[in-house]
Amino acid sequence: MKNHYLIPFMLLFVWACKDPVNNELRRWEKRAEQVILIRDDYGIPHIYAKTDADAVFGMLYAQCEDDFRRVERNYIWATGRLAELEGEEALYSDLRANLYMTEAEAKAAYEGAPRWLQLLCEGFAEGVNYYLHSHPEVEPKVLTYYEPWFPMYFSEGSIGGDIERISTERIRSFYEEQKALAYSEFGDGLVHPDPYDEPKGSNGIAISPELSASGNALLLINPHTSFYFRPEIHVVSEEGLNAYGAVTWGQFFVYQGFNEKTGWMHTSTHLDFMDEYMEEVREVRDGMEYAYGDEWRAVEEIPLTLKFTSPEGLKEKTFTMYRTHHGPITHQLDDKWVATKINWDPVNALIQSFTRTKLDDYTAFRQIMDIRTNSSNNTVFADASGNIAYFHGNFIPKRDPSFDFSRPVDGSDPATDWQGLHEVEESIVVLNPKSGWIQNCNSTPFTSAGPYSPKKEDYPYYMAPDAENYRGLHAVGLLSEVKDLTLEKLITLGYDPYLPAFERLIPILLKAYEKEGNPSDNLTAAIAVFRDWDYQTGEESVAMTLAHFFGMSFNRSIGNSDALIPFNQENGKTLKYDASEVIAAMEAAIVQLEEDFGTWNIPWGDVNRFQRLSGAIDLPFDDNKASLPIGLASGRWGALASFGATAKENTKKLYGSSGNSFVAAVEFGDKVRAKSLLAGGQNANPKSLHFDDQAEMYANGTFKEVAYYQEDVEKRAEETYHPGSR
């Protein structure tokens, strides 16, 4: 009798547990019915929806179809759960993420966001979750359910950004052993790019109507990232969204791209937007205190337990995180704890990043820059009204200029605190310069518009410590002579084969050879190749092969060749060398080529290759498998169309893995027109038709016409469907 009454209650309990799941699924399915996804003849997704939130739902669903593992990896990393995938070594990446935002803080940020932004975040989460539901064969590695607060971990609108300059090695030393590490060569404890690694960054070029054949503004969108870091996408809603461009996997907004009226291109900035504060601390009965002015303040202590995978399964490790009002304690220098202060305002960062994709003109774009959360980026802009503009940074702390903020400062002195942010009008902004063009190649803003560039003496040093580079020199040289540019001519300009670094390096070599070169057969013959070289790269060029290996040998053994640029020399960079060192660098290059390829007399395209074997995040390469010859060269030599190629662990040939990845050229007129190109293709699945359908185009620099207007998209439609129905 007892059991008889129990059965209905058990059934009711089971139904109650399942119903929320069923309700959620029905909500996803209903949302999917409101979204149309069109794949064009290159597999590019075009998402059409009634609301922005529905469009975001479709956007994330499409991204997951193309490369779920990269979406997944970005969020495992951003939410501080990488050690659950990669093991104990990744704990300090996870700790770093939590130092700046805990799960509770991410949830609070989401809950405090305006409702329209919450709806976008919900669309994001439901898009990924519906993909996983629709693809049961896909097994998530860590995150089995995506939450709407996940996007709060985007520190300034992009995956990575500022936080990656915080050293996980120093975090480990402090939180594991309370040990200080030595200062870096820059006199701080931050991570600085290795000057001998392939340069990362981007090119942005804007052309005024006066210099275009059509009388319309032009924009070159040319990010230099790891290959397959950003796919191509088009997202449209009836709420005014119609953005096309590149999106970092997992983002719900077009990061670098255009709409019908405006275009925006971000380049990495070297502007000083983060500071280290040396904190004097003492232990008291209730914990730790730090000195500030005439008082001692309590150090905030936050317990944290992280999981990590091991051969025995998941294990846990507990930490106590420390924060002062300057920010989290990230490391120790000498006997002082160091708090590292960066921009961390995810709600406003997301507002700025999404809103700018819907704006109609410069006035509106300029207003949205007032949010000032785009900290690690410069911005090159163009619009249909003919405006071109450049913003050097966006998030710029006000500081007392009597302190040297390029090094750690005394946190106990209230005068070292940030005094708010500089207004946009106080920062370096270029609008419609008389030159008719703007360029930034991760270089100084003081050459951004030729003779009409901003003047260095008008700004504090921390606003623009950027050096000049060879890409910047190349761009300025080309743009100074342009007229009657078309979209096609702009692309040609962006692929100009000249390499200005060698205009400086090769004469140094020739002079050294004349002074004390060893007249060996190999050296003499190799030098002869350079005597008539025009410093242009190309597949058939033996000079390019020799120049690349000589340049790399020069940089490793003598120093970074950027120091040969006059602008940098004027700002204190020097490079000392003698003839024998230069000859030795060339001889080492010849030896390496002969060891790797049997001869130094080898065309560049035989050495420099493009290969895509799989969709793995860690790309495999194999000399014994098919690849394509590439005539492009490294951005370090001044190539605007950068191809960052290196020999891999098991290869002799050089394979590209960074540089030109997504590229677009845009013309703004009565109707917007654009051409674009991706490295390889849109889809990460080797079985997809769009895995490498742009590889030959990439090798040849052949761009595809962008389908932007719906009638053009439908003409080129390869497949039309609702999410979940494919």
Sequence and secondary structure as in RCSB ss.txt:
>XXXX:A:sequence
MKNHYLIPFMLLFVWACKDPVNNELRRWEKRAEQVILIRDDYGIPHIYAKTDADAVFGMLYAQCEDDFRRVERNY
IWATGRLAELEGEEALYSDLRANLYMTEAEAKAAYEGAPRWLQLLCEGFAEGVNYYLHSHPEVEPKVLTYYEPWF
PMYFSEGSIGGDIERISTERIRSFYEEQKALAYSEFGDGLVHPDPYDEPKGSNGIAISPELSASGNALLLINPHT
SFYFRPEIHVVSEEGLNAYGAVTWGQFFVYQGFNEKTGWMHTSTHLDFMDEYMEEVREVRDGMEYAYGDEWRAVE
EIPLTLKFTSPEGLKEKTFTMYRTHHGPITHQLDDKWVATKINWDPVNALIQSFTRTKLDDYTAFRQIMDIRTNS
SNNTVFADASGNIAYFHGNFIPKRDPSFDFSRPVDGSDPATDWQGLHEVEESIVVLNPKSGWIQNCNSTPFTSAG
PYSPKKEDYPYYMAPDAENYRGLHAVGLLSEVKDLTLEKLITLGYDPYLPAFERLIPILLKAYEKEGNPSDNLTA
AIAVFRDWDYQTGEESVAMTLAHFFGMSFNRSIGNSDALIPFNQENGKTLKYDASEVIAAMEAAIVQLEEDFGTW
NIPWGDVNRFQRLSGAIDLPFDDNKASLPIGLASGRWGALASFGATAKENTKKLYGSSGNSFVAAVEFGDKVRAK
SLLAGGQNANPKSLHFDDQAEMYANGTFKEVAYYQEDVEKRAEETYHPGSR
>XXXX:A:secstr
 HHHHHHHHHHHHHHHHHHHHHHHHHHHHHHHHTEEEEEETT  EEEEESSHHHHHHHHHHHHHHHHHHHHHHHH
HHHTT THHHH GGGHHHHHHHHHH  HHHHHHHHHTS HHHHHHHHHHHHHHHHHHHH TT   SS SS  TTG
GGG SSSSSSGGGGGS HHHHHHHHHH       TTSSSS    TTS   EEEEEEE GGGBSSS EEEEEEEEE
ETTSS EEEEEETTS EEEEE  TT SS SEEE SSEEEEEEE      EEEEE EEEETTEEEEEETTEEEE E
EEEEEEEEEETTEEEEEEEEEEEETTEEEEEEETTEEEEEE    HHHHHHHHHHGGG  SHHHHHHHGGG   T
TEEEEEEETTS EEEES S  B   TTS TTS EETT GGGS  SB  GGGS EEES TTSEEEESSS GGGTTG
GGS  GGGS GGG      HHHHHHHHHHTT  SB HHHHHHHHT  B HHHHHHHHHHHHHHHHH    HHHHH
HHHHHHT  SB  TT HHHHHHHHHHHHHHHHT  GGGGSHHHHHTT      HHHHHHHHHHHHHHHHHHHS S
   HHHHEEE      SS    TTS  EE   B GGGT SSBEEEEE TT SSEEEEEEE EEEEEEESSS EEE
EEESS S   TTSTTSSTTHHHHHHT  EE   SHHHHHHTEEEEE TT  
